C-alpha cells in the first residue's frame, strides 16, 4: 500500500466511439468547463470579500450584499465541480479494504459503493430541484436587506447534484460494461 491518494486523470473514460464513450467524453468536457468557471467564481468570491473588508474597515461604510454574493459563488463552485472530482475518483474513499479483499470482492465493493452513492446523490438532486421549484414559485428570498432570490443557490445545488448523479451513473454503466480500469 503506497499511502498516496487514488487520483486518476479521467479514471473511467471508456475507449471507442460507442454511446458510453461519447457520453463520458461529453460529460468530461462539461465538467472541465464547469471547473474553469468555478475557478473564476472562487476568484470573484475572494475579490468580493476583499472589497467588503476594505469598505467596512477603511471607509467605515456598511456592506450588505458582499457576504451573500460570495456564498452564492462558492455554493455554485462547490456543487458544480462535484462531478469533475468524481470523474477522477477524487472524493474521499476508504481504500484500506482494497488491500484486504480479493480483486473480485473489491469489484463488488466498488460497485456497491457506487450504487449507494448514486442513490444518495440522486435523492439529494431530486430534493434540491424541489427546493428550487418552491423558491421559484413562492418567490422566496434570503432574510438579508439585499434579499436575493433563493432559487439561485438552489438551482446551482440542484444542477451540481444532478451532474454528480449522472457522473456516478455513467461510472456504474462503464463498470458493468466491463470497462473499469
C-alpha positions as CSV (number, residue, x, y, z in Angstrom):
1,X,0.0,0.0,0.0
2,X,1.6,3.2,-1.2
3,X,-0.4,5.6,1.1
4,X,-0.9,8.0,-1.8
5,X,-4.4,9.2,-2.7
6,X,-6.1,7.5,-5.5
7,X,-6.3,10.2,-8.2
8,X,-6.6,9.3,-11.8
9,X,-7.0,11.6,-14.7
10,X,-10.3,10.7,-16.4
11,X,-10.3,7.4,-14.5
12,X,-13.4,5.8,-16.0
13,X,-13.4,7.1,-19.6
14,X,-14.1,4.2,-21.8
15,X,-12.3,4.0,-25.2
16,X,-14.1,3.8,-28.5
17,X,-17.0,5.5,-30.2
18,X,-19.9,3.8,-28.5
19,X,-22.7,5.6,-26.7
20,X,-21.0,5.1,-23.3
21,X,-17.7,6.6,-24.6
22,X,-19.4,9.6,-26.3
23,X,-21.4,10.3,-23.1
24,X,-18.3,10.0,-21.0
25,X,-16.4,12.4,-23.2
26,X,-19.3,14.9,-23.3
27,X,-19.7,14.9,-19.5
28,X,-15.9,15.2,-19.1
29,X,-15.9,18.3,-21.4
30,X,-18.7,19.8,-19.4
31,X,-17.0,19.0,-16.1
32,X,-13.8,20.7,-17.4
33,X,-15.7,23.8,-18.4
34,X,-17.5,24.0,-15.1
35,X,-14.2,23.5,-13.3
36,X,-12.8,26.5,-15.1
37,X,-15.9,28.6,-14.3
38,X,-15.7,27.5,-10.7
39,X,-12.1,28.8,-10.5
40,X,-13.3,32.1,-11.8
41,X,-16.2,32.1,-9.2
42,X,-13.7,31.4,-6.4
43,X,-11.5,34.3,-7.5
44,X,-14.6,36.5,-7.8
45,X,-15.7,35.5,-4.3
46,X,-12.3,36.4,-2.9
47,X,-12.4,39.8,-4.7
48,X,-15.9,40.5,-3.3
49,X,-14.9,39.6,0.2
50,X,-11.7,41.6,-0.1
51,X,-13.8,44.6,-1.3
52,X,-16.1,44.1,1.7
53,X,-13.2,44.2,4.1
54,X,-11.8,47.4,2.6
55,X,-15.2,49.1,2.5
56,X,-16.0,48.2,6.1
57,X,-12.7,48.8,7.8
58,X,-11.1,51.5,5.8
59,X,-14.1,53.5,4.6
60,X,-16.3,52.6,7.6
61,X,-19.2,52.0,5.2
62,X,-21.8,49.3,5.8
63,X,-21.9,46.3,3.5
64,X,-25.0,44.3,2.8
65,X,-24.6,42.2,-0.3
66,X,-21.0,41.0,-0.3
67,X,-21.2,38.1,2.0
68,X,-24.2,36.5,0.3
69,X,-22.8,37.1,-3.1
70,X,-19.6,35.3,-2.1
71,X,-21.6,32.5,-0.6
72,X,-23.6,32.1,-3.8
73,X,-20.4,32.0,-5.8
74,X,-18.9,29.4,-3.5
75,X,-22.0,27.3,-3.4
76,X,-22.0,27.2,-7.2
77,X,-18.3,26.4,-7.4
78,X,-18.6,23.6,-4.9
79,X,-21.7,21.8,-6.3
80,X,-20.9,22.3,-9.9
81,X,-17.5,20.8,-9.6
82,X,-18.5,17.7,-7.7
83,X,-18.9,15.7,-10.9
84,X,-15.4,16.7,-12.0
85,X,-13.9,15.4,-8.8
86,X,-16.0,12.2,-9.0
87,X,-14.9,11.7,-12.6
88,X,-11.3,11.5,-11.4
89,X,-12.3,9.4,-8.3
90,X,-11.0,12.2,-6.1
91,X,-13.7,12.1,-3.5
92,X,-12.8,10.6,-0.1
93,X,-12.7,6.8,-0.4
94,X,-11.8,4.1,2.0
95,X,-9.1,2.2,0.3
96,X,-7.9,0.2,3.3
97,X,-10.2,-2.6,2.4
98,X,-8.9,-2.8,-1.2
99,X,-5.7,-4.5,0.0
100,X,-7.6,-7.0,2.2
101,X,-10.1,-8.1,-0.4
102,X,-9.6,-10.3,-3.5
103,X,-9.9,-8.5,-6.8
104,X,-13.4,-9.9,-7.4
105,X,-14.6,-8.9,-3.9
106,X,-13.1,-5.5,-4.3
107,X,-15.0,-5.0,-7.6
108,X,-18.2,-5.9,-5.8
109,X,-17.3,-3.5,-3.0
110,X,-16.7,-0.7,-5.6
111,X,-20.0,-1.5,-7.4
112,X,-22.0,-1.4,-4.1
113,X,-20.4,1.9,-3.1
114,X,-21.1,3.4,-6.5
115,X,-24.7,2.2,-6.4
116,X,-25.2,3.6,-2.8
117,X,-23.6,6.9,-3.8
118,X,-25.8,7.2,-6.8
119,X,-28.9,6.5,-4.8
120,X,-28.0,9.2,-2.2
121,X,-26.9,11.8,-4.8
122,X,-30.0,11.2,-7.0
123,X,-32.2,11.7,-3.9
124,X,-30.3,14.8,-3.0
125,X,-30.7,16.1,-6.6
126,X,-34.4,15.5,-6.5
127,X,-34.8,17.2,-3.2
128,X,-32.7,20.1,-4.5
129,X,-34.9,20.5,-7.5
130,X,-38.0,20.6,-5.2
131,X,-36.3,23.3,-3.2
132,X,-35.6,25.2,-6.3
133,X,-39.2,24.9,-7.6
134,X,-40.6,26.1,-4.2
135,X,-38.3,29.0,-4.1
136,X,-39.1,30.0,-7.7
137,X,-42.9,29.6,-7.3
138,X,-43.1,31.2,-3.9
139,X,-40.6,34.0,-4.7
140,X,-38.5,33.1,-1.7
141,X,-35.6,35.4,-0.9
142,X,-32.9,35.5,1.8
143,X,-33.6,37.3,5.0
144,X,-30.9,39.9,4.4
145,X,-31.5,43.5,3.4
146,X,-30.2,42.7,-0.1
147,X,-32.7,39.8,-0.3
148,X,-31.5,37.9,-3.4
149,X,-33.8,35.1,-4.6
150,X,-33.2,31.7,-3.1
151,X,-33.7,30.0,-6.4
152,X,-30.2,31.0,-7.4
153,X,-28.3,28.8,-4.9
154,X,-30.9,26.1,-5.0
155,X,-30.6,25.9,-8.8
156,X,-26.8,25.6,-8.5
157,X,-27.1,22.9,-5.9
158,X,-29.6,21.0,-7.9
159,X,-27.6,21.2,-11.1
160,X,-24.5,20.2,-9.4
161,X,-26.1,17.2,-7.7
162,X,-27.7,16.2,-11.0
163,X,-24.4,16.3,-12.8
164,X,-22.8,14.3,-9.9
165,X,-25.6,11.7,-10.2
166,X,-25.1,11.5,-13.9
167,X,-21.3,11.0,-13.4
168,X,-21.8,8.2,-10.9
169,X,-24.5,6.5,-13.2
170,X,-22.0,6.7,-16.1
171,X,-19.3,5.2,-14.0
172,X,-21.6,2.4,-12.9
173,X,-22.6,1.7,-16.5
174,X,-18.9,1.7,-17.5
175,X,-18.1,-0.8,-14.7
176,X,-20.9,-3.1,-15.6
177,X,-19.9,-3.0,-19.2
178,X,-16.6,-4.4,-18.1
179,X,-14.5,-1.3,-19.0
180,X,-13.5,-0.2,-15.5
181,X,-9.7,0.4,-15.3
